[in-house]
């Protein structure tokens, strides 16, 4: 017999499930047993109802499907929670969350930054423009305000929202970021979002902070004097 090669797409999904299961196990050792018990519980309930009503053959496939669906829903929630726990507090965590959002969002990471590694990410969607800052709560307001002013030149009357990610007062925890953004009002339609993205692409990039330490005097060094022969 000739061995049929495995489907690459199926192998990819299996590998992803194994990786997710490993993350869940590290985050919560009781999560996977709870997922299994939930699936088995739904199946058992359907079997009991089928035996009591004499419709076992009708409830058996329903129980298998319902148990599988319940287990996968719980598995997905635990996987998302484990992902948040793994990236929380890491640089770029907000950008990673923004790039997983659904609903026609255009995400541009690190549209503004400074030497202290405070960064601002931009997401454009039906609510308008959302600026998400990562870093110090004392330095981010000025960075967000400067980027908001820069974008307002081309955004015109489009709403621009700004928020900070973190665990300090006034900041949004990483695990709540996506939920907070998705609750914003839908102010634009599809064509308006496309036009806004086009205008933002024409916007000159923000000036990046110079690399290396600044002079202690706070002034730029003078250029060397020209030599005359």
Secondary structure, DSSP 8 states (H G I E B T S, - for coil): -------HHHHHHHHHHHHHHHHHHHH-TTHHHHHHHHHHHHHHHHHHHHHHHT-HHHHHHHHHHHHHHHHHHHHHHHHHHHHHHHHTTSTTHHHHHHTT--SS-EEEEEEEE-TT--EEEEEEETTEEEEEEES-TTTHHHHHHHHHHHHHHHHTTS-EEEEEESSSTT-B-HHHHHHHHHTS-----HHHHHHHHHHHHTS-------SS---TTSS----------
